[in-house]
Amino acid sequence: KKIIPMSILEMKVPSPGESITEVEIATWLVKDGDYVEKDQAIAEVDSDKATLELPAEASGIITLKAEEGDTVQVGQVVVLIDTAAAKPEGAAPAKEEVKAEAPKEEPKKEVVAEAPKAAPATYATNTPSPAAKKILDEKGIEPAQVNGTGVGGRITKEDAVQAKGTPALGGSNESGSRAVKITKLSMLRRKIAARLVSVKNETAMLTTFNEVDMSEIFRIRKQYKEEFAAKHGIGLGFMSFFTKAVVRALQMYPDVNASIDGDQKISYDFCDISIAVSGPKGLMVPVLRNAENMSFRNVEAGIKDLAIKVRDGKITVDEMTGGTFTITNGGTFGSMLSTPIINPPQSAILGMHNIIERPVAVNKQVEIRPMMYVAMSYDHRIIDGKESVGFLVAVKEAIDNPVEFLMGGDERRALEL
């Protein structure tokens, strides 16, 4: 049995969450042999649910025991830290000495530059040599596009070989980049891909559409946004209206809030709403727990907190686990209409889109209103057309008339002003 010195700390992969048995080393943030401080982030690791930082458990010289891209088991030793090693000093002065030596090379460059002056220029600038002209003609490049490095600015054969220009009409750009980069998908992205394919293959997914009039929500936000922000310290956005509209519709149509497991239906008496949030590692879906008990302020604060955690890479697996229904907003990227894919094991998802002012008929008059298309994808195995269409109509009526259906007729009280 190998004896580990007392000063060597073995760092093992911690469990990111329940049911996760392995992770992938996405990126080492330090190099082998570096000195690290306690709690310094030394790696980013991917699980099939999230990307998490791995902090150093002690200060010392680090030895890496795994490569980037390696899949390692929870509890496996991936790092050794020599806690007895002193923090190295003197590295900075060595770099300064190198910088100080650099200017000594300058006189040599000047001598080289002066040499051509001894020989008078016998060619016009940008005149190609015969060999260079042949190469430029083959490439379709005019001599005027090339800076010659030969005597008197003459274009040498080497200049012509390295020259890049605009290809002739109908021709191909032989000098253009043809590089191909192959990278391995992260564990998180591979898991997402597998889940999305399984949804398409294993569910009877169907999408129904409708449109909502955002006029009243625009009015409410314009009227109260400053007072709301001053009192609660957060903005009044669209998501709180849609979240509350979804919760109301889920309570009206409980089958949409259920999931299917084999030949069993699982029903929930709570509404845990997954909110799709775009982060540096891709799309994450953190969950607002018991959204049915939340006020407008609670929803806005909860979404802001989760979005910040996703952006900063601080979101935990537990915060993304569960959820009975998902809301995704493609409108933030300019999407007019889409068919969102269900987030398993959920049975339905609501897709929001961009808001466009369009002419609509209101009381037999044409008016310009801010309109949004909404789409609901659902699993037809558990949700019938009546429930899906009824659900989306319930969302529409709540968005079209939020004061009556979401605010109990009292805007200020609902916003806690």
DRENZA-630123 format. One record per residue (C-alpha): residue in one letter; x, y, z. Coordinates in nm, 4 decimals. Layout:
REM residues N
(a,(X,Y,Z)),
...
This chain:
REM residues 417
(k,(0.0000,0.0000,0.0000)),
(k,(0.1357,0.3395,-0.1019)),
(i,(0.2107,0.5671,0.1946)),
(i,(0.0998,0.9292,0.1474)),
(p,(0.3098,1.1867,0.3429)),
(m,(0.1194,1.3747,0.6116)),
(s,(0.1771,1.7042,0.4293)),
(i,(0.0017,1.5770,0.1137)),
(l,(-0.3732,1.6413,0.1029)),
(e,(-0.5769,1.4230,-0.1300)),
(m,(-0.8653,1.6161,-0.2837)),
(k,(-1.1566,1.3976,-0.3880)),
(v,(-1.4449,1.4839,-0.6183)),
(p,(-1.7368,1.5963,-0.3964)),
(s,(-2.0920,1.4878,-0.4763)),
(p,(-2.2689,1.7680,-0.6689)),
(g,(-2.6075,1.6249,-0.5793)),
(e,(-2.8237,1.3225,-0.5288)),
(s,(-2.8055,1.0506,-0.7990)),
(i,(-2.4890,1.1965,-0.9570)),
(t,(-2.2072,0.9376,-0.9567)),
(e,(-1.9580,1.0898,-1.1997)),
(v,(-1.8465,1.4257,-1.3354)),
(e,(-1.6223,1.5494,-1.6136)),
(i,(-1.3206,1.7760,-1.5704)),
(a,(-1.4263,2.0615,-1.7985)),
(t,(-1.1403,2.3073,-1.7360)),
(w,(-0.8396,2.3240,-1.5068)),
(l,(-0.8066,2.6812,-1.3818)),
(v,(-0.4522,2.6135,-1.2545)),
(k,(-0.1453,2.4320,-1.3894)),
(d,(0.0395,2.1355,-1.2442)),
(g,(0.2949,2.2661,-0.9928)),
(d,(0.1137,2.5946,-0.9252)),
(y,(0.0800,2.7296,-0.5728)),
(v,(-0.2896,2.7701,-0.4769)),
(e,(-0.4633,2.9401,-0.1888)),
(k,(-0.7320,2.7718,0.0203)),
(d,(-1.0805,2.8077,-0.1357)),
(q,(-0.9308,2.9221,-0.4684)),
(a,(-1.1238,2.7818,-0.7662)),
(i,(-0.8950,2.5262,-0.9306)),
(a,(-1.1311,2.3576,-1.1782)),
(e,(-1.4717,2.3621,-1.3399)),
(v,(-1.6460,2.0245,-1.3425)),
(d,(-1.9494,1.9252,-1.5478)),
(s,(-2.2188,1.6941,-1.4233)),
(d,(-2.5168,1.5970,-1.6328)),
(k,(-2.7135,1.8769,-1.4642)),
(a,(-2.4788,2.1702,-1.4017)),
(t,(-2.1262,2.3108,-1.4189)),
(l,(-1.9689,2.3670,-1.0773)),
(e,(-1.6416,2.5097,-0.9479)),
(l,(-1.4004,2.2928,-0.7479)),
(p,(-1.2316,2.4967,-0.4701)),
(a,(-0.8924,2.4101,-0.3187)),
(e,(-0.9299,2.2541,0.0250)),
(a,(-0.5945,2.3948,0.1459)),
(s,(-0.3032,2.6162,0.0412)),
(g,(0.0034,2.4598,-0.1186)),
(i,(0.1674,2.3262,-0.4336)),
(i,(-0.0809,2.1385,-0.6498)),
(t,(-0.0415,1.8179,-0.8493)),
(l,(-0.3149,1.7328,-1.0990)),
(k,(-0.4228,1.3691,-1.1213)),
(a,(-0.6683,1.3993,-1.4112)),
(e,(-0.6763,1.5605,-1.7548)),
(e,(-0.9305,1.8007,-1.9016)),
(g,(-1.2123,1.5964,-2.0552)),
(d,(-1.1610,1.3014,-1.8188)),
(t,(-1.4719,1.1474,-1.6630)),
(v,(-1.4059,1.0827,-1.2929)),
(q,(-1.6117,0.9163,-1.0228)),
(v,(-1.7496,1.1016,-0.7210)),
(g,(-1.4988,1.0361,-0.4395)),
(q,(-1.2038,0.9846,-0.6786)),
(v,(-0.8770,1.1656,-0.5987)),
(v,(-0.8140,1.4265,-0.8685)),
(v,(-0.5691,1.6610,-0.6956)),
(l,(-0.2798,1.6384,-0.4485)),
(i,(-0.1872,1.9468,-0.2476)),
(d,(0.1482,1.9687,-0.0695)),
(t,(0.0433,2.1776,0.2279)),
(a,(0.4004,2.1965,0.3607)),
(a,(0.5274,2.3767,0.0498)),
(a,(0.6040,2.7446,0.0930)),
(k,(0.4601,3.0016,-0.1439)),
(p,(0.7295,3.0588,-0.4108)),
(e,(0.8893,3.4020,-0.4307)),
(g,(1.1137,3.5778,-0.6795)),
(a,(0.9261,3.4836,-0.9940)),
(a,(0.8398,3.8456,-1.0749)),
(p,(1.2002,3.9814,-1.0706)),
(a,(1.3029,3.7089,-1.3161)),
(k,(1.0410,3.8339,-1.5619)),
(e,(1.1644,4.1903,-1.5162)),
(e,(1.5210,4.0865,-1.6089)),
(v,(1.3961,3.9322,-1.9317)),
(k,(1.2099,4.2511,-2.0183)),
(a,(1.5190,4.4569,-1.9396)),
(e,(1.7297,4.2524,-2.1848)),
(a,(1.4889,4.2920,-2.4735)),
(p,(1.5869,4.6485,-2.5830)),
(k,(1.9469,4.5305,-2.6455)),
(e,(1.8262,4.3648,-2.9662)),
(e,(1.7000,4.6923,-3.1158)),
(p,(2.0347,4.8137,-3.2602)),
(k,(2.0628,4.4911,-3.4631)),
(k,(1.7257,4.5589,-3.6252)),
(e,(1.8357,4.9090,-3.7196)),
(v,(2.1514,4.7755,-3.8889)),
(v,(1.9453,4.5352,-4.0988)),
(a,(1.7087,4.8135,-4.1949)),
(e,(1.9972,5.0415,-4.2995)),
(a,(2.1620,4.7833,-4.5252)),
(p,(1.9408,4.8303,-4.8336)),
(k,(2.0196,5.2019,-4.8418)),
(a,(2.3624,5.1196,-4.9737)),
(a,(2.2110,4.9803,-5.2950)),
(p,(1.9934,5.2138,-5.4999)),
(a,(1.6454,5.0893,-5.5854)),
(t,(1.6333,4.9599,-5.9436)),
(y,(1.2653,4.8492,-5.9439)),
(a,(0.9410,5.0356,-5.8945)),
(t,(0.7637,4.9626,-5.5664)),
(n,(0.5351,4.6540,-5.5833)),
(t,(0.6967,4.5237,-5.9011)),
(p,(0.6882,4.1426,-5.8878)),
(s,(0.9712,3.9181,-5.9914)),
(p,(0.8842,3.6813,-6.2801)),
(a,(0.8309,3.3903,-6.0395)),
(a,(0.6214,3.6094,-5.8081)),
(k,(0.4114,3.7390,-6.1002)),
(k,(0.3246,3.3853,-6.2056)),
(i,(0.2085,3.2969,-5.8530)),
(l,(0.0039,3.6190,-5.8189)),
(d,(-0.1625,3.5575,-6.1563)),
(e,(-0.2608,3.2064,-6.0462)),
(k,(-0.4116,3.3477,-5.7280)),
(g,(-0.5874,3.6301,-5.9083)),
(i,(-0.4126,3.8908,-5.6899)),
(e,(-0.3048,4.2305,-5.8230)),
(p,(0.0547,4.3361,-5.7370)),
(a,(-0.0844,4.6564,-5.5826)),
(q,(-0.2444,4.4428,-5.3109)),
(v,(0.0941,4.3061,-5.1979)),
(n,(0.3633,4.4806,-4.9941)),
(g,(0.6997,4.3806,-5.1384)),
(t,(0.9885,4.3094,-4.9047)),
(g,(1.2592,4.2894,-5.1687)),
(v,(1.5018,4.5577,-5.2753)),
(g,(1.3194,4.8833,-5.3402)),
(g,(0.9861,4.7261,-5.2510)),
(r,(1.0114,4.4541,-5.5165)),
(i,(0.7681,4.1602,-5.4654)),
(t,(0.9600,3.8415,-5.4078)),
(k,(0.8437,3.4854,-5.4709)),
(e,(0.7999,3.4418,-5.0938)),
(d,(0.5815,3.7554,-5.0785)),
(a,(0.3598,3.6097,-5.3524)),
(v,(0.3278,3.2702,-5.1799)),
(q,(0.2128,3.4358,-4.8562)),
(a,(-0.0144,3.6916,-5.0244)),
(k,(-0.3884,3.6827,-4.9636)),
(g,(-0.6315,3.8786,-5.1745)),
(t,(-0.9901,3.8980,-5.2903)),
(p,(-1.0711,3.6129,-5.5286)),
(a,(-1.1940,3.6924,-5.8785)),
(l,(-1.5671,3.6710,-5.9445)),
(g,(-1.6659,3.3101,-5.9926)),
(g,(-1.3327,3.1890,-5.8571)),
(s,(-1.2518,3.0162,-5.5301)),
(n,(-1.0524,3.1728,-5.2528)),
(e,(-0.7637,2.9273,-5.2300)),
(s,(-0.5884,3.1453,-4.9728)),
(g,(-0.8870,3.1529,-4.7348)),
(s,(-0.8849,2.9705,-4.4038)),
(r,(-0.9842,2.6032,-4.4192)),
(a,(-0.9319,2.5249,-4.0520)),
(v,(-1.1601,2.2720,-3.8834)),
(k,(-1.1882,2.2549,-3.5051)),
(i,(-1.3232,1.9474,-3.3268)),
(t,(-1.4128,1.9729,-2.9584)),
(k,(-1.5810,1.7265,-2.7273)),
(l,(-1.9290,1.8173,-2.6068)),
(s,(-1.9469,1.8815,-2.2339)),
(m,(-2.1217,1.6254,-2.0145)),
(l,(-2.4004,1.8770,-1.9566)),
(r,(-2.4504,1.9347,-2.3300)),
(r,(-2.4419,1.5599,-2.4015)),
(k,(-2.7058,1.5023,-2.1332)),
(i,(-2.9255,1.7807,-2.2718)),
(a,(-2.8924,1.6349,-2.6217)),
(a,(-2.9899,1.2877,-2.5023)),
(r,(-3.2894,1.4228,-2.3077)),
(l,(-3.4165,1.6268,-2.6019)),
(v,(-3.3900,1.3314,-2.8395)),
(s,(-3.5709,1.1091,-2.5880)),
(v,(-3.8535,1.3640,-2.5623)),
(k,(-3.9033,1.3577,-2.9391)),
(n,(-3.8908,0.9776,-2.9487)),
(e,(-4.0798,0.8847,-2.6317)),
(t,(-4.3606,1.1406,-2.6038)),
(a,(-4.6595,1.2283,-2.8198)),
(m,(-4.5581,1.5943,-2.8338)),
(l,(-4.7949,1.8459,-2.9875)),
(t,(-4.7965,2.2282,-2.9877)),
(t,(-5.0890,2.4682,-2.9713)),
(f,(-5.0663,2.8444,-3.0309)),
(n,(-5.2412,3.1650,-2.9340)),
(e,(-5.1643,3.5361,-2.9081)),
(v,(-5.1815,3.7749,-2.6148)),
(d,(-5.2314,4.1504,-2.5941)),
(m,(-4.9623,4.3074,-2.3750)),
(s,(-5.1270,4.6534,-2.3566)),
(e,(-5.2457,4.6275,-1.9953)),
(i,(-4.9148,4.4877,-1.8715)),
(f,(-4.7328,4.7711,-2.0517)),
(r,(-4.9615,5.0215,-1.8803)),
(i,(-4.9145,4.8697,-1.5347)),
(r,(-4.5356,4.8529,-1.5691)),
(k,(-4.5131,5.2114,-1.6948)),
(q,(-4.7376,5.3377,-1.4160)),
(y,(-4.5790,5.1517,-1.1240)),
(k,(-4.2265,5.0421,-1.2255)),
(e,(-4.0445,5.3289,-1.0501)),
(e,(-4.2475,5.3012,-0.7314)),
(f,(-4.2148,4.9202,-0.7366)),
(a,(-3.8360,4.9382,-0.7815)),
(a,(-3.8000,5.2035,-0.5098)),
(k,(-3.9945,5.0004,-0.2545)),
(h,(-3.8784,4.6459,-0.3356)),
(g,(-3.5347,4.7016,-0.4909)),
(i,(-3.6185,4.4964,-0.8021)),
(g,(-3.7709,4.5655,-1.1411)),
(l,(-4.1248,4.4783,-1.2427)),
(g,(-4.0863,4.2560,-1.5477)),
(f,(-4.3050,4.0397,-1.7697)),
(m,(-4.2108,3.7099,-1.6068)),
(s,(-4.4070,3.7692,-1.2870)),
(f,(-4.7259,3.8219,-1.4900)),
(f,(-4.6684,3.5092,-1.6988)),
(t,(-4.5692,3.3003,-1.3965)),
(k,(-4.8846,3.3961,-1.2100)),
(a,(-5.0956,3.3443,-1.5237)),
(v,(-4.9447,2.9947,-1.5622)),
(v,(-5.0078,2.9081,-1.1958)),
(r,(-5.3737,3.0117,-1.2306)),
(a,(-5.4120,2.8037,-1.5480)),
(l,(-5.2421,2.5007,-1.3861)),
(q,(-5.4897,2.5139,-1.0992)),
(m,(-5.7739,2.5246,-1.3508)),
(y,(-5.6314,2.2366,-1.5573)),
(p,(-5.4397,2.0092,-1.3151)),
(d,(-5.3583,1.7473,-1.5833)),
(v,(-5.1157,1.9989,-1.7365)),
(n,(-4.9364,2.0045,-1.3990)),
(a,(-4.9012,1.6244,-1.3930)),
(s,(-4.6401,1.3852,-1.5292)),
(i,(-4.6499,1.0308,-1.6621)),
(d,(-4.4381,0.7426,-1.5354)),
(g,(-4.4933,0.4254,-1.7336)),
(d,(-4.8637,0.3511,-1.6980)),
(q,(-4.9091,0.5818,-1.3977)),
(k,(-5.0015,0.9499,-1.3758)),
(i,(-4.8329,1.1586,-1.1062)),
(s,(-5.0335,1.4629,-0.9971)),
(y,(-4.8951,1.7514,-0.7890)),
(d,(-5.0840,1.9838,-0.5584)),
(f,(-4.8084,2.2445,-0.5900)),
(c,(-4.6731,2.4496,-0.8811)),
(d,(-4.2950,2.4369,-0.9103)),
(i,(-4.2229,2.6527,-1.2150)),
(s,(-3.8985,2.5972,-1.4070)),
(i,(-3.7750,2.9207,-1.5645)),
(a,(-3.5392,2.8797,-1.8612)),
(v,(-3.2374,3.1087,-1.8121)),
(s,(-2.9523,3.1530,-2.0606)),
(g,(-2.6067,3.1303,-1.8990)),
(p,(-2.2435,3.1037,-2.0116)),
(k,(-2.2674,2.7233,-2.0134)),
(g,(-2.5963,2.7118,-2.2038)),
(l,(-2.9633,2.7054,-2.1117)),
(m,(-3.0410,2.6254,-1.7480)),
(v,(-3.3845,2.5717,-1.5921)),
(p,(-3.3795,2.6658,-1.2213)),
(v,(-3.7046,2.6174,-1.0300)),
(l,(-3.9331,2.8557,-0.8406)),
(r,(-4.0748,2.6359,-0.5627)),
(n,(-4.4411,2.6716,-0.4664)),
(a,(-4.4993,2.9567,-0.7091)),
(e,(-4.8698,2.9389,-0.6246)),
(n,(-4.7874,3.1104,-0.2935)),
(m,(-4.5727,3.3856,-0.4447)),
(s,(-4.6620,3.7509,-0.4913)),
(f,(-4.5410,3.9599,-0.7866)),
(r,(-4.2519,4.0796,-0.5691)),
(n,(-4.1596,3.7243,-0.4641)),
(v,(-4.1573,3.6010,-0.8243)),
(e,(-3.9423,3.8905,-0.9509)),
(a,(-3.6964,3.8521,-0.6617)),
(g,(-3.6807,3.4747,-0.7052)),
(i,(-3.6143,3.4926,-1.0796)),
(k,(-3.3504,3.7627,-1.0337)),
(d,(-3.1709,3.5548,-0.7692)),
(l,(-3.1723,3.2414,-0.9852)),
(a,(-3.0590,3.4317,-1.2977)),
(i,(-2.7611,3.5804,-1.1099)),
(k,(-2.6614,3.2361,-0.9838)),
(v,(-2.6786,3.0937,-1.3373)),
(r,(-2.4736,3.3840,-1.4753)),
(d,(-2.2072,3.3494,-1.2058)),
(g,(-2.1984,2.9683,-1.2194)),
(k,(-2.3260,2.9429,-0.8597)),
(i,(-2.6482,2.7554,-0.9338)),
(t,(-2.6765,2.4223,-0.7526)),
(v,(-2.8149,2.0935,-0.8782)),
(d,(-3.0920,2.1040,-0.6165)),
(e,(-3.2075,2.4419,-0.7495)),
(m,(-3.2543,2.2896,-1.0955)),
(t,(-3.4095,1.9607,-0.9864)),
(g,(-3.7834,1.9038,-1.0089)),
(g,(-4.0291,2.1458,-1.1565)),
(t,(-4.3808,2.0641,-1.2717)),
(f,(-4.4056,2.3100,-1.5639)),
(t,(-4.1543,2.5209,-1.7621)),
(i,(-4.1662,2.8737,-1.9046)),
(t,(-3.9126,2.9697,-2.1710)),
(n,(-3.8784,3.3135,-2.3308)),
(g,(-3.7336,3.2995,-2.6811)),
(g,(-3.8458,3.6568,-2.7323)),
(t,(-3.5342,3.7843,-2.5565)),
(f,(-3.3386,3.6616,-2.8617)),
(g,(-3.5908,3.7958,-3.1151)),
(s,(-3.7902,3.4785,-3.1812)),
(m,(-4.1365,3.5457,-3.3242)),
(l,(-4.2697,3.1899,-3.3011)),
(s,(-4.1342,2.8487,-3.2026)),
(t,(-4.2373,2.5033,-3.0832)),
(p,(-4.0613,2.4578,-2.7467)),
(i,(-3.9551,2.1073,-2.6443)),
(i,(-4.0941,1.9606,-2.3218)),
(n,(-3.8577,1.9482,-2.0244)),
(p,(-3.8914,1.5845,-1.9021)),
(p,(-4.0432,1.4421,-1.6904)),
(q,(-4.2824,1.7372,-1.7158)),
(s,(-4.5769,1.7173,-1.9530)),
(a,(-4.5936,2.0732,-2.0877)),
(i,(-4.3969,2.3920,-2.1539)),
(l,(-4.5013,2.7483,-2.2398)),
(g,(-4.2993,2.9444,-2.4953)),
(m,(-4.3036,3.3254,-2.4894)),
(h,(-4.1880,3.5254,-2.7913)),
(n,(-4.1023,3.8790,-2.8953)),
(i,(-4.3540,4.1607,-2.8677)),
(i,(-4.4461,4.3334,-3.1930)),
(e,(-4.6877,4.6196,-3.2469)),
(r,(-4.9489,4.4913,-3.4928)),
(p,(-5.2879,4.6101,-3.6187)),
(v,(-5.5672,4.4153,-3.4462)),
(a,(-5.9443,4.4423,-3.4443)),
(v,(-6.0782,4.5835,-3.1147)),
(n,(-6.4548,4.6465,-3.0907)),
(k,(-6.4760,4.6469,-3.4714)),
(q,(-6.2015,4.9117,-3.4905)),
(v,(-5.8420,4.8590,-3.6067)),
(e,(-5.5909,4.9504,-3.3360)),
(i,(-5.2148,4.9112,-3.3012)),
(r,(-5.1440,4.6873,-3.0011)),
(p,(-4.8267,4.5228,-2.8596)),
(m,(-4.8916,4.1575,-2.9379)),
(m,(-4.7061,3.8363,-2.8527)),
(y,(-4.7497,3.4861,-2.9882)),
(v,(-4.7446,3.2145,-2.7212)),
(a,(-4.6967,2.8433,-2.7796)),
(m,(-4.7618,2.5477,-2.5530)),
(s,(-4.6062,2.2100,-2.6279)),
(y,(-4.7589,1.9203,-2.4381)),
(d,(-4.7534,1.5421,-2.4097)),
(h,(-5.0725,1.4210,-2.5752)),
(r,(-5.0510,1.0919,-2.3851)),
(i,(-5.1640,1.2650,-2.0666)),
(i,(-5.3094,1.5993,-2.1848)),
(d,(-5.6004,1.6127,-2.4265)),
(g,(-5.6693,1.8898,-2.6750)),
(k,(-5.9465,2.0300,-2.4564)),
(e,(-5.7083,2.0769,-2.1606)),
(s,(-5.4216,2.2146,-2.3695)),
(v,(-5.6327,2.4683,-2.5573)),
(g,(-5.8247,2.5611,-2.2411)),
(f,(-5.4990,2.6101,-2.0523)),
(l,(-5.3579,2.8455,-2.3165)),
(v,(-5.6842,3.0406,-2.3346)),
(a,(-5.6695,3.0812,-1.9549)),
(v,(-5.3155,3.2188,-1.9860)),
(k,(-5.4324,3.4540,-2.2607)),
(e,(-5.7253,3.5963,-2.0644)),
(a,(-5.5009,3.6561,-1.7605)),
(i,(-5.2408,3.8403,-1.9693)),
(d,(-5.5017,4.0368,-2.1630)),
(n,(-5.6734,4.1417,-1.8382)),
(p,(-5.4240,4.1024,-1.5488)),
(v,(-5.6044,4.3403,-1.3121)),
(e,(-5.9157,4.1228,-1.3031)),
(f,(-5.7610,3.7751,-1.3204)),
(l,(-5.4225,3.8178,-1.1460)),
(m,(-5.4564,4.1223,-0.9205)),
(g,(-5.8008,4.0815,-0.7685)),
(g,(-5.9050,4.4185,-0.9085)),
(d,(-5.6497,4.6096,-0.6954)),
(e,(-5.3194,4.6843,-0.8743)),
(r,(-5.1477,4.8599,-0.5853)),
(r,(-5.2329,4.5912,-0.3336)),
(a,(-5.1172,4.3145,-0.5670)),
(l,(-4.7859,4.4957,-0.6164)),
(e,(-4.7594,4.5586,-0.2396)),
(l,(-4.7336,4.9342,-0.2853)),
